[in-house]
Amino acid sequence: MNIHPTAIVDPGAELDSSVNVGPYVIIEKGVKIGQETTIKPHTVITGPTTIGSGNLIGPFATIGAPPQDLKYKGEDTELVIGDNNQIREYVSIHRGTVTDKEITLLGNGNLLMGYVHIAHDCVIGNSVILANAATLAGHVQIEDHAIIGGLVAVHQFTRIGAYSYIGGLSGISRDVPPFIIVSGIRKQMRVSGINKIGLRRHGFDKETLKKLDKAYKIIFMSPNLLLKDALEQAAGEISDCEPVKQLIDFFHNSKQGVLRTVETAD
């Protein structure tokens, strides 16, 4: 184990022998860190927190701090981080609260750029990118392969669908459907189409993209159809495509309401 002599590691912390700990790091009791994880200088990790293998945690990060919630009274809630994540400088990730899941979850292979904040009870999937200073309020869920632009603010309890792309400086207060590009601030949020470039990069074939595009036109570009009718029409006309089913189910399972306003030309 490579622990810099200026680092402070509580005897109650459990670190794999291959963990690297940089100068002036503080690791408190209740922290568990897996193989080949590197902790850069001045990071503070508070427990109960479990960190998997192959992670890089940048300098001045704050990991596993108590939630910023006035209802929190010191309960032993938890943060769990998976494997092979890049958590860059000044990122902050807080533990859960007893009023929700009691846990904040970060999956595998995610990139959290500088100054990203993940609040209590958030659930982040795999291969998600949060660009610089993206900020998640409590209870946010982000599905796999979503990309969140720089300086984006996401309202509490909001869901971000898989493979979606959110443009920088956006303010999100409603659920963002999977496979879609969106940008704007609250009432000015607009959907601008299927995330075709991102989907191609992840191996979606032409036929699937064609069916998603057809579903998009039915659901988002049919002003004379109520949402319920548009979803029924899309399900009836495109019944053999799992991503289309995933898109439709996302609407049915929404509690916040799903963003549906389409960007129009000036």
N, C-alpha and C positions, 0 to 999 in steps of 0.2 A: 504493500500500500504506500502510495506517494502522497504524504500529507505535509504541506509546507509548515515549517516550525512556528509561523505566526498564526496559523489557523487554530480555531478553538472547536474541538469536536467533543461533545458530551459523551461520557462513557456509556450512556444509555442509547446512543445511536448505533445502528448496525450497518456497517459499510463493507462491501465485498473487498477482498484484498487487492483487486485490480483498479479500484477507484482512485482518481487523481484529484486532489484537493489543493487549490491555489492559495496564495497569500491572503491573510486576513478574512478568510471564509469563517462563518459561524454556522455550525450544524448542531441543532439542539436535540434533546431527548425525544424519542419516538419517531425518529427519521430512519428509514431503511433505503439503502441505495445499492442497486445491482451492478453487475459486471461492466467494466470498461466505460463507466460514466465519468465525465470530467466536469469539475466545478471550478469556474474561473474566479479570479480575485474579488473579494469584498461581497460575495453572495451570502445571503442569510437564508437558511432553510429551517423551518419550524415544523414540529410534528403535532399530531400524527400525520406523517407524509410518507408515502411509498413511491420510490422512483425506480424504474426498471433499468434495463441494460442499454449501453451504447448511446446514452444521452449526452449532449453538450449543453451546459448551462453557463451562460455568459456572465461577464462581470456586473456586479451591483444588482443582480436579480434578487427578488424577494419571493420565496417559494414556500407555500404552506402557511402563510400568515392568517390570523383570525379574520373572519369575514367582516366587511364594513357594513354591519347591520345592527341597528340599535336594539333589536330583539335578541341578539346574541349575548349569552350570559356565561361564556367560558366553557361551554360543553365540548367534549372530546369528539369533534367532527373531524373529517378526514379529507386529504387530497391524495389521489392516486394518479401517477404519471406512468405511461407505458414505456416502450422501447424506441430508441433511434430518433428521438426528437431533438431539434435544434431550438433552444430557448435562449434568445440573444440578450444583449445588455439592457438592464433596467426593466426587464419584464417582471410583472407581479401576477401571481396566481394564488387565490385565497381558498381556504377550506370551505366545506359546506356548512349548512345550518340545520338544526333539528326541525325547523318548520317545513323543510322540503326533504331532500334525499340524504342529508347528513354527509354528503360527499361531493367533491368536485372531481371530475374525470377528464383526463387528457389521454387520448389513444396513442397510436404509434405513427412514426414517420412524419410528424407535423413540423412546420417551420413557423416559429413565432418571432417576428422581427423585433427590432428595438422598441422599447416602451409599450409593448402590448400589455393590456390588462385583462385578466380573466377573473371575474368575480365569483362569489360563492354559488355552489350548486350548478355550475355550468357543466355541460357534457359535450366534449369535443371528440369527434370521431378520428379517423385515420387520414393521413396525407392531406391535411388541411393547411392552408397558408393564410396567416394573418400578417398583413404588411404593417409597416411602422406606425405605432400609436393607435392601432385599432383597439377599441374598447368595448368589452362585453359587460353589460349589467348582469345582475344575478339571474340564475335559472335559464340562461340561454342554451339552446341546443344547436350544434352545428354538425351536419352529416358529412360523410366522407368526401374528400376531393373538392370541397368548396374553397373558393378563394375570396378573401375579404381585403379590400383595398386599404390604403393608408388613411389614417384619421377617420375611419368609419366608426360610428357609435351605434350600438345595437341595444334596443330597449329590453327590459327584463321580460322573461318568459317567451321571447321570440324564438322561432325555429328557422334555421337556414338550411335549405334542401341540398342534397348531394349534387356535386358538379356545377353548382351555381357560381356566378361571378358577380361580385358587388363592387361597383366603381368607387374610387377614392372620394373622401369627404361626404359620403352618404350618411343619412340618418335613418335607421331602420326601426319602425315601430309595428310593423305587421310581418307575418311569416313570408319568407322568400321561397318560391317554389323551386324544386330541383330542376337542373338542366338549363336555367334561365339566366340572362344577363339583366341586371337592374342597376339603377343609379338615381341619385336625387336625395332630397331631404324631406322626410315625413310626407306631407300632402303632395309634395312635388315629386315623389318617387315614381319612376317610370320603368316599365319592362320594355326592353329593346330587342328581344328575340331569343332564340335558342343559342346556347353557348357552343356553337358548332366547332370552333377552333379547339377549345378545351376538350370537347367530346372526341374529336378526331385523334387528338394526342393520347387519349386514354383508350383508343382502339375500338370506338363505336363505328360500326360499318355504315355504308351509305343507306342501306334499306332502313336501319333503325333511325338514322338521322331524318330520313324522309318521313317516317311515321311520326316522330316527335314533332317535326315541323308542321305536319298536318294537324296534330293534336293542339299545337300552339295556336294555330289559326282559328280552330274551332273554339277553344277556351278563352283566348285573349282578344281575338279580333272579330267577334260576332256580337256587335252592339245590340242586336235585336233579341239575343238569347239571354234569359236569366242564367246565372251561374249553374244552377241545378240542371237546367236543360242542356247547357253546353257540355257539362261533364257527362251526362247520359249519352249525348250524341257522340262524343269522343270515344266513350267506352264501347258503344255499339258499332261504330265504324272502324275502330282500330282495336280489335279484341285479342290480337295475337302478338302483342309487343309488351314485354315486361317493363321497360322504362316508361311507357305511356301509362300503364297500370300504376306504376309508382307515382307518377305525376298526379294522376286522378286521386289516388288514395291520400296523397298529401293534403289536398283540399278537404277531403272528407274528415281528416283527423285534426284539422286545425282548430285551435281554441281562440287564437288571437285575430283570426281573419287573415286571408292570403292576399298579397299584393297582386292586383290584376290590371291596373291602369297601364295602357300601352303608350309608348312614346310616339308622338306624331311630329311630322315635319312642320317647321315654321311657315 
